[in-house]
């Protein structure tokens, strides 16, 4: 008999279930920082851009998963919505870390542009870490884990290039 993995483990960021939502939310948050920095005059305005972007993206994804569940699995719309809510919540939750880094950097005296860059670097680090953890959980050896982490970093760097390109 094979022991089942513990499923009671806390999963606040959605990395054990629906890790793709945490990754997607992190990338969307980074993109909002990249685009919103040049259109915001204060950290408060940029924070609203980030929260608004994440909210719209999450609601769209919530709706898509709800409808998809009803169509594909014939779930009642209320049951489909409950399932979709649990499945997509990491998209919204993932924005907390980059937004928190942005706000902490600001409180510590960084101006808008510097705080945005600090949050962008933190986002790249998160994507790198998420990808490393995926490599570990996927059973990759050290070179495979490094390749996985580099792939995550490259996604973050692409968003940073977007930020540079918009200046």
C-alpha positions in Angstrom: 0.0 0.0 0.0 1.3 3.4 -1.0 0.9 6.3 1.5 -1.1 9.2 0.2 0.6 12.6 0.6 -0.8 14.8 3.3 -3.5 17.0 1.9 -4.1 19.0 5.0 -1.0 21.1 4.4 -1.8 24.9 4.4 -1.6 26.3 0.9 -2.0 30.0 1.2 -0.3 30.8 -2.2 -1.9 27.9 -4.0 1.4 26.2 -4.9 0.2 22.7 -3.9 -3.1 23.1 -5.8 -3.4 25.4 -8.7 0.1 26.6 -8.8 -0.5 28.0 -12.2 -2.7 30.6 -10.7 0.1 31.8 -8.4 2.4 32.0 -11.4 -0.1 33.8 -13.6 -1.0 36.2 -10.8 2.6 37.0 -10.2 3.2 37.7 -13.9 0.1 39.8 -14.3 1.1 41.8 -11.2 4.6 42.4 -12.7 3.0 43.5 -16.0 0.8 45.9 -14.1 3.9 47.3 -12.3 5.7 47.6 -15.7 2.9 49.4 -17.4 1.4 51.3 -14.5 4.6 52.9 -13.3 4.7 55.4 -16.2 1.0 56.3 -15.8 1.0 56.8 -12.0 2.3 59.7 -10.0 2.2 58.1 -6.6 2.6 54.7 -5.0 -1.1 54.8 -4.1 -2.1 55.2 -7.8 0.3 52.4 -8.8 -1.2 50.2 -6.1 -4.7 50.8 -7.4 -3.5 50.0 -11.0 -2.1 46.7 -9.7 -5.1 45.8 -7.7 -7.5 46.8 -10.5 -5.5 44.8 -13.1 -5.4 41.8 -10.9 -9.1 42.1 -10.1 -10.2 42.3 -13.7 -7.9 39.4 -14.7 -9.1 37.3 -11.8 -12.8 38.0 -12.5 -12.3 37.1 -16.1 -10.5 33.9 -15.2 -13.1 33.1 -12.6 -15.9 33.5 -15.1 -14.0 31.4 -17.7 -13.4 28.6 -15.3 -17.0 28.7 -14.1 -18.5 28.6 -17.6 -16.0 26.0 -18.7 -16.9 23.8 -15.7 -20.6 24.1 -16.4 -20.1 23.3 -20.1 -17.5 20.6 -19.9 -18.5 18.8 -16.7 -22.2 19.8 -16.5 -21.7 21.3 -13.1 -24.6 23.4 -11.7 -23.5 27.1 -12.1 -23.4 27.7 -8.3 -21.2 24.6 -7.8 -19.1 25.6 -10.8 -18.6 29.1 -9.3 -17.5 27.6 -5.9 -15.0 25.3 -7.6 -13.8 28.1 -9.9 -13.4 30.5 -6.9 -11.1 28.0 -5.1 -9.2 27.2 -8.3 -8.6 30.8 -9.3 -8.0 32.5 -5.9 -4.2 32.1 -6.2 -4.3 34.6 -9.1 -5.5 37.3 -6.8 -3.5 36.1 -3.8 -0.2 36.1 -5.8 -0.3 39.9 -6.1 0.1 40.3 -2.4 3.9 39.7 -2.4 4.9 42.1 -5.2 2.5 44.7 -3.9 3.8 44.3 -0.4 7.4 44.7 -1.6 6.4 47.9 -3.5 4.7 49.4 -0.4 7.6 48.4 2.0 10.1 49.9 -0.5 8.1 53.1 -0.5 7.8 53.2 3.3 11.6 52.8 3.5 12.1 55.9 1.3 12.2 54.6 -2.2 10.6 56.8 -4.8 8.0 55.5 -7.2 10.3 54.3 -9.9 12.8 52.7 -7.6 10.1 51.0 -5.6 8.6 49.7 -8.8 12.0 48.3 -9.8 12.5 46.7 -6.4 9.1 45.1 -6.7 10.0 44.0 -10.3 13.2 42.3 -9.0 11.3 40.7 -6.2 8.8 39.4 -8.8 11.6 37.9 -10.9 13.0 36.3 -7.8 9.5 34.8 -7.0 9.1 33.4 -10.5 12.6 31.9 -10.2 11.8 30.4 -6.8 8.4 29.0 -8.0 10.2 27.4 -11.0 12.9 25.9 -8.8 10.3 24.4 -6.5 8.5 23.0 -9.5 11.7 21.4 -10.6 12.2 19.9 -7.2 8.6 18.6 -7.0 8.9 17.3 -10.5 11.9 15.1 -9.5 14.4 17.0 -11.6 18.1 16.7 -10.8 20.2 19.8 -10.1 20.8 20.8 -13.7 17.1 20.3 -14.4 16.2 22.4 -11.4 18.5 25.1 -12.5 17.1 25.0 -16.0 13.6 25.3 -14.6 14.6 28.2 -12.4 16.2 30.0 -15.4 13.0 29.5 -17.4 11.1 31.2 -14.6 13.6 34.0 -14.4 13.4 34.5 -18.1 9.6 35.0 -17.9 10.2 37.7 -15.3 12.9 39.3 -17.4 10.6 39.5 -20.4 8.2 41.6 -18.3 11.1 43.7 -17.1 12.1 44.3 -20.7 8.5 45.4 -21.3 9.0 47.9 -18.5 12.3 49.2 -20.1 10.7 49.3 -23.6 7.9 51.5 -22.3 10.2 54.2 -21.1 
